Amino acid sequence: MQAEAIRLREATPDDARAVADIWNPIIRDTAISFWPTERCADEVSGIIRTRLANGRAFLVAVRGERVLGFATYDQFRGGAGYSRSMEHSINAAPEARGHGVGRLLLRGIEDHARAAGHRLMIGGITASNTASIGFHRAMGYAEWGRIPAAGWKFGQYHDLVFMGRDLQG
C-alpha cells in the first residue's frame, strides 16, 4: 500500500492547536525563534484569521488530516514603501523534516505572494540555525545581511541573518 501524499491547503482557525503543537517546542526549546513565550491555540487562531483577512497566505502541509508543518508570510516592515516586501515563517514537525515538507511550504507561499504582486520574500534566520540557512540557500535564497546580537534568548545574544529571494526574477 502506498503512503498517502503530502499536500498543501490553506490553514483554518481549526488548525490552531496543531500549529501551536509544532511551534511551541521551537519557541520553548530553541533559539530558532526569538519569541519568548509559547503561543496558545487562541493566539494562533487569531494569527491565521488576520493573515488570511489581510490577503496573506497561511498554509499547512498535511498527510491525511495530520498537520506536518506550516508556513505564512506578512509584510517585512510597516509602511507603504515596504508593501511588496514580505517576510516568511516556516516550521515543520520533527518527523516531517527532511521529507520535502519545507520545500512544498516555501514554494506554496512564494506562489501566493507572487500572485498577489509581491516582489521580495525574506527570511530572518538565527545565525546558529545552519540547517535553515542551508535550506534557504538550496531554495535559491541569498544572504542579504546580518545583524550581530539582534536577538536575546536563553541568556545570550544571537545574530540574525536575512536571506531573500526576488520573486519576479
Phi, psi and omega in degrees: 000134182277141178294146179294140183289152172276134180225160176259147170209161176292136177291154172235163176304336177293343178275357189302317181296315180295320177296315179299323180295331175279316187289317189297320175298327177293315178296313187288320194250354185226167172262014176298322175246138177273358179300132189275338185229151178298156181254128178280164182301323179296320179294315179297319177302318178296321178297314179301310181301314183295314180301313181294320179295330180271008177079015178266164177269145164221102186251150171238144172263129183229150167238114190065238177254359182278124177281122181259342181182171179213157175213146178208167174212161176207175182300138183301309177220160180291159176102149185298330181296340179255013189294349178248007178249119185247153175238134185249164173223131180226133176217140178236149174297149183308319182287347181265347182292139179083011182239018177088001181295314180299317178299314180298315180295315182296314178297325178296314180286329175297315179299318179297312181296319179298314180297333179275000177090013180279152186259313187243145170238127187236140173241132173261116191235133174299131186302330180283352180274071185296332178296317179291321177298314177297319177300310182297319178300315179296336180268010175093012178271148177242154176286125182250357177162161177226141174240110180295140174054035182285329184244150179236121177200145180057036175075017178211161177274150179228139176285150179245129178251128173263127175237141184215168179213137175277116183286345181264352184264000000 
